[in-house]
Structure formats: C-alpha cells, structure tokens
Amino acid sequence: MNFRQLHRGPQLLKIANVWDAGSAVLVQALGAPALATTSAGLAWALGYADGNHMPIEEHAAAVRRIARVARVPVSVDSEAGYSDDPATVAGHVMRLVEAGAAGINLEDGAGPAALLCRKVEAIKTAAARAGVDVFVNARCDVWLKRLAPGREVEETLARARDYAAAGADGLFAAGATVEADIAALVAGQPLPLNVMARPAMPGLEALQRLGVRRLSAGSAIAEAAWGRARRAAEGFLAEGACEALFEGAAPYPEINNALGAASQLAMGRHTTS
C-alpha cells in the first residue's frame, strides 16, 4: 500500500518518527506500515539544532541512508523548506524525494499562510514535472506558535482550506488535543487530519472515532532516547555504575543482526534494480 492510500483508512496511521537508519530498522521491525522522520531527532543526530538549520545536502544524505534500509514508504519532515523562496523550497524538497521520500511535512511556522501556499504550489509543479507523486502534509503551527489564542480552530480551518486549494494532501494540526477541536478540524476542511502525540491527547479509540487519519509521535521517541542515554551516562560517569547501563537495553546481537539483515536486503534490492 502506498503512502497516500495509508491515509484513507480504515485504520488510523500511527507514525513512530525516526531519525536515522538504525531507528528506521527498529520501527520497521515492529510492523509500522510507513516511516517518517522527526526533523528534531534527525537534526540532533547530525549535530544541529532543530528549526531549519540543517544543510539540505546533509539532510538528503541522511534520508538516503534511511531509504536504503526501508521496506515501507518514507515521509520526511522538511521543516519550512529551508528557504522563504518557493522555487528554492521546491528544489530542496525534490532533493529529498530523489533521496527516497514518498511524502513530506512542510510547516507554516509563524509565517503567513500565503507563503506556505506558494511553497506547496511550487512543490506540486516540480513533482508533476518530474513525474513523481509526493504527499505534501501541510503542518499548521497555530497551536504550537500560539498565533490565534481562543481562535485556534477558526484560524487553522481557514489556513487548511487555502492549503488544500494550493494542492496540499494532508493537514497536520500540531498541538491540537481537545476532542471538540479535533472533531471541528475533521469536519471543517477536506484534508486527512494528522495530530501529534501529547500527554493530553485523546486515546486511539477516540481519535479513530473522531475521524483522525494520522497520529505522529513527533520528536517524543528521540527525546525519550536522549533522556535514557543521559541517565545511563550520568550514572556511569558519576559512580561507575555498570549494571544500570544494561537495564532495558536491547542486546547487542539483536541490534547487530537487525542491521545486518537490513543491509543485505538493501544490497539485494540494489543488485536487482
């Protein structure tokens, strides 16, 4: 099933966002029907802060490494496209598509909705010219950036309709957690709705009932990995604690064998392509 079809149900698409080839192999082995990157986790893994700081060359190279081991569609968080110029953004996105992306996230941030519309239009034009189908998930940051306090739903719906008209394929209402708000977002615009994991998020059954089509972990799994690694390193450096290093850890052979198998499959695909 391709990435676009996964947004049509019947099951809610759950995205456990990855940040490198290793995390991609791990999540894929758990039965995920698609992979998607977290821009934060990927940027951190490359030594950059999140927030449109990654050079496109390094981003594309990282995506290529993930796509090499992927057996399912890969969507890439392209942040705001690393430029305010729509043509430049389209060029950057096509670099990610060439690296193996079947879809992208593209955020409006604190910028005007009209700018994201122009970026989406430029991406769709470039994709059509290249003869590729790119699922563009428009991330609306009204909640995250606190752009319209008390009017988040109305502002997001207005933007969503503009993004749909520009050619976007999905709406990512990052930060929306209230059931009534989510229901209004599903009913008030034509795009499949994506929400992001938060402690206050309704449960899976409620999201399914509300009509949400995609639930993303965002940077949460990468943050959890950072926290676990920090605790282990702190204990080791402060006290030489060795036992704690292995609590909850995956065994070395399991990790190494999983990556070895993924590499062999990738080599086989390369040989037969």
C-alpha positions in Angstrom: 0.0 0.0 0.0 1.4 3.4 -0.9 1.8 6.3 1.4 -1.2 8.2 0.1 -3.5 5.1 0.5 -2.5 4.7 4.1 -4.3 8.0 4.9 -7.6 6.6 3.6 -8.1 4.1 6.4 -9.7 2.0 7.7 -7.1 2.1 10.4 -5.5 5.2 11.9 -1.9 5.6 10.5 0.4 5.6 13.5 3.8 7.2 12.8 6.6 6.4 15.3 9.1 9.1 13.9 12.7 8.0 13.3 15.9 9.9 12.9 18.5 7.6 11.3 18.8 4.3 9.6 19.0 2.4 12.9 15.8 3.8 14.3 14.2 3.2 11.0 15.1 -0.5 11.1 13.8 -0.8 14.7 10.5 0.8 14.0 10.0 -1.0 10.7 10.6 -4.4 12.5 7.7 -3.6 14.9 5.3 -3.7 11.9 5.0 0.0 11.0 3.3 0.4 7.6 5.3 3.6 7.0 8.2 5.5 8.3 8.5 9.3 8.9 11.4 11.3 10.2 11.4 13.7 13.1 13.2 16.9 12.0 14.3 17.5 15.5 15.7 14.0 16.1 17.4 14.0 12.7 18.9 17.4 13.2 20.2 16.4 16.7 21.7 13.2 15.3 23.6 15.3 12.7 24.7 17.9 15.3 22.3 20.7 14.5 19.6 22.4 16.5 16.0 21.9 15.2 14.4 24.8 13.4 15.6 25.0 9.7 19.3 24.8 10.5 20.2 21.6 8.6 22.1 22.0 5.3 20.0 20.4 2.6 23.0 18.3 1.5 23.3 16.7 4.9 19.5 16.2 5.2 19.3 14.5 1.8 22.2 12.2 2.7 20.5 11.2 6.0 17.3 10.5 4.2 19.1 8.4 1.6 20.6 6.2 4.4 17.1 5.7 5.9 15.6 4.9 2.5 18.3 2.4 1.9 17.0 0.1 4.7 13.3 1.0 4.3 10.8 -1.6 3.0 7.9 0.8 3.5 7.1 4.3 2.4 9.2 7.1 4.0 7.9 10.6 4.7 10.4 13.3 5.5 9.9 16.4 7.8 11.3 19.2 5.6 10.6 21.8 8.3 9.8 25.1 6.4 11.8 24.0 3.4 14.9 25.8 4.4 14.0 29.0 2.5 11.3 31.6 2.0 11.6 31.4 -1.7 9.1 28.8 -3.1 11.3 27.8 -6.0 14.2 27.1 -3.7 11.9 25.1 -1.3 10.7 23.1 -4.3 14.3 22.3 -5.2 15.1 21.3 -1.7 12.0 19.0 -1.5 12.9 17.4 -4.8 16.4 16.6 -3.4 14.6 14.8 -0.5 12.3 13.0 -3.0 15.3 11.9 -5.0 16.8 10.6 -1.8 13.8 8.4 -1.2 10.9 10.4 0.3 7.4 9.5 -0.7 5.9 12.3 1.3 7.0 15.4 3.2 5.9 17.6 6.0 6.1 21.4 5.4 5.3 23.8 8.1 4.0 27.4 8.1 5.6 28.3 11.4 4.9 31.9 12.3 4.9 32.9 8.6 1.9 33.9 6.5 -0.4 31.2 5.2 0.0 32.6 1.7 3.7 31.8 1.7 3.1 28.2 2.5 0.5 28.1 -0.3 3.1 29.3 -2.7 5.6 26.7 -1.5 3.1 23.9 -1.9 2.2 25.1 -5.4 5.9 25.2 -6.4 6.5 21.7 -5.0 3.5 20.2 -6.8 4.6 21.8 -10.0 8.1 20.4 -9.6 6.8 17.0 -8.8 4.5 16.9 -11.8 7.4 18.0 -14.0 9.4 15.1 -12.6 6.6 12.6 -12.9 6.5 11.7 -9.2 3.7 11.6 -6.6 4.7 13.5 -3.4 2.3 13.5 -0.5 2.5 17.1 1.0 1.4 17.2 4.6 0.9 20.9 5.5 1.8 21.5 9.1 -0.2 24.3 10.6 1.5 25.8 13.7 -1.4 27.9 15.1 -1.4 25.9 18.3 2.4 25.5 18.6 3.2 29.1 17.9 0.1 30.5 19.8 -0.9 32.5 16.8 -4.6 32.9 17.5 -5.4 32.4 21.2 -9.0 31.4 21.6 -9.5 31.2 17.8 -7.2 28.3 17.0 -9.8 26.2 15.3 -11.1 29.0 13.1 -7.6 30.1 12.1 -6.5 26.5 11.4 -9.6 25.8 9.3 -9.1 29.0 7.2 -5.4 28.0 6.6 -6.3 24.4 5.8 -8.8 25.4 3.1 -6.1 27.6 1.5 -3.5 24.8 1.7 -5.9 22.3 0.2 -6.6 24.7 -2.7 -2.8 25.1 -3.2 -2.5 21.3 -3.6 -1.7 20.0 -0.1 -2.6 16.4 0.5 -2.9 16.4 4.3 -3.3 18.8 7.3 -1.1 18.4 10.3 -2.6 20.4 13.2 0.3 20.0 15.6 -0.7 20.8 19.2 -4.4 20.2 18.9 -5.5 17.9 21.7 -9.1 18.8 22.7 -11.7 16.4 21.3 -14.2 19.1 20.2 -11.4 21.0 18.4 -10.2 17.8 16.6 -13.8 17.0 15.6 -14.2 20.5 14.2 -10.9 20.2 12.2 -12.0 16.9 10.7 -15.5 18.2 9.7 -14.5 21.7 8.6 -11.9 21.1 5.9 -11.3 18.4 3.2 -7.8 17.1 4.0 -7.0 14.0 6.1 -6.1 15.2 9.6 -2.8 14.5 11.3 -2.3 15.2 15.0 0.8 14.9 17.2 1.2 12.9 20.4 0.8 14.9 23.6 0.2 13.8 27.2 -3.3 15.3 26.9 -4.1 13.6 23.6 -7.4 11.5 23.5 -6.9 7.8 23.2 -6.6 5.8 20.0 -10.2 4.8 20.0 -11.4 8.3 20.4 -9.1 9.6 17.6 -10.4 6.9 15.3 -14.0 7.8 16.2 -13.3 11.5 15.6 -12.0 10.7 12.1 -8.3 11.5 12.6 -6.3 9.7 9.9 -2.7 10.0 11.2 -1.1 10.2 14.6 2.6 11.2 14.8 5.0 10.7 17.7 6.9 13.8 16.6 10.2 14.2 18.5 8.9 12.3 21.5 10.7 9.0 20.9 14.0 10.8 20.1 13.6 12.8 23.3 13.0 9.6 25.2 16.1 8.0 23.8 18.1 11.1 24.8 16.7 11.0 28.3 17.5 7.3 28.7 21.1 7.8 27.4 21.6 10.8 29.6 20.6 8.8 32.8 22.8 5.9 31.8 25.8 8.2 31.1 25.3 10.2 34.3 25.3 7.1 36.5 28.3 5.7 34.7 30.3 8.9 34.9 29.4 9.8 38.5 29.6 6.4 40.1 30.9 3.9 37.5 27.5 2.3 37.6 27.7 -0.6 35.1 24.5 -2.6 35.8 22.3 0.4 35.1 23.7 0.7 31.6 22.0 -2.6 30.7 18.6 -2.0 32.3 16.0 -2.1 29.5 18.7 -2.3 26.8 18.3 -4.3 23.6 21.0 -7.0 23.4 24.0 -6.3 21.1 23.3 -9.4 18.9 19.7 -8.3 18.3 20.7 -4.9 17.1 23.6 -6.0 15.0 21.6 -8.8 13.4 18.7 -6.5 12.6 21.1 -4.0 10.9 22.9 -6.8 9.1 19.7 -8.2 7.7 18.5 -4.8 6.6 21.8 -4.2 4.8 21.6 -7.5 3.0 18.1 -6.7 1.8 19.2 -3.3 0.7 22.1 -4.8 -1.3 19.7 -7.3 -2.9 17.3 -4.5 -4.0 20.3 -2.5 -5.4 21.6 -5.6 -7.3 18.2 -6.4 -8.9 17.2 -2.8 -9.7 
